[in-house]
Amino acid sequence: MAARAWVVGLIGLFAVWIAMEVLTGMIGTMWGVYKVINGTGLVDPDWDRRAQAIKSTFLGVWSYIPFIIFLAFIVYIVIESLRRRPEEYYV
């Protein structure tokens, strides 16, 4: 049954990779649009400072997400590998 846990875990990692690629592209596009709008002078400087603080916090958290995802993958593999199916109790 450990093979099933590995297959499900790897499929999950692939799905998370696709989701992260989409999120990264969307977030980068939004910050690019903000940078263009900010360059026109339409953004209040106070709002720009707050937006930069949000961006800094977000980038700090974003850098830990791959480690958290990989740790979740490892925990999933270990827990699923230790679990026994009901029919294994009566062998």
N, C-alpha and C positions, 0 to 999 in steps of 0.2 A: 504494500500500500504506500510505501514511501515514494515509489515512482509517480503515483498519482499526485502526491503533494508537490513534487518537483515540477511536474507538468503544469499544474494549476498555478503554482508560484511563478513560473517563468512566463506563463500567459498573462498573469497579473502584472508582472514587471513590464512586459511589452505594452500593455494597455496604459499603465502609468506613464511610460516613456512617451507614448503618443499624446496623452493628455498634457504632459509637461511641455512638449513641443508646441502644442496649440496655445497653451497659456502663455508661454514665453513669447511667442509671436504676437499674440494679442496685446500683452502688456508692453512689449517693445514698440508696437505701433502706436498705442495710446500715448506713451511718453514721447514718441517722436512728434506726434500731432501737437502735444502740449508744448514741446520745445519750439515748434514753428509758430504757434499762437503766441507764446511768450516773447518770441523775437520780434513780433509786430508791435509790442508795447501795450497790448490790450489787457494784459494780466497785471493786477495790482501787486506791487512788490511784497506786501505782507502775505498775500496768498501764495506768492512764489516761494517765500521762505517756508511756509507751512507745507507746501507741496514737496519741497526738497527734503524737509524733515521726514515726511511720510515715505519718500523714496529711499532715504537712508535706512530707516527702520525696516522697510520691506526688503531691501537688499541684504540686510543683516540676517533676517529670518530666512530668506530664500536660499542662502548659502548652506543652511543646515538641512534643508528638505531632502536632498539626495541621501544623506546619512540616515535620516529617519526612515525613508522608504526602504533602504537596503536592510536596516535593522528589523523593520517589520517583516520583510521577506524572510530573513533568517529565523525570526521567532515563529512565523507561520510554518516553515519547513520543519522546525524542531517539534512544535506542538502536534502538527498533523502526522509526523512520523512516529510519535509516541502513542498516539491514539489507536486503540484496537477496535476492530469491527465486532459487532455482537456475535457473529458466527465463529470468531476466533476464540471465544471463551469456552466453547464446547468441543474443541478438537482433542 
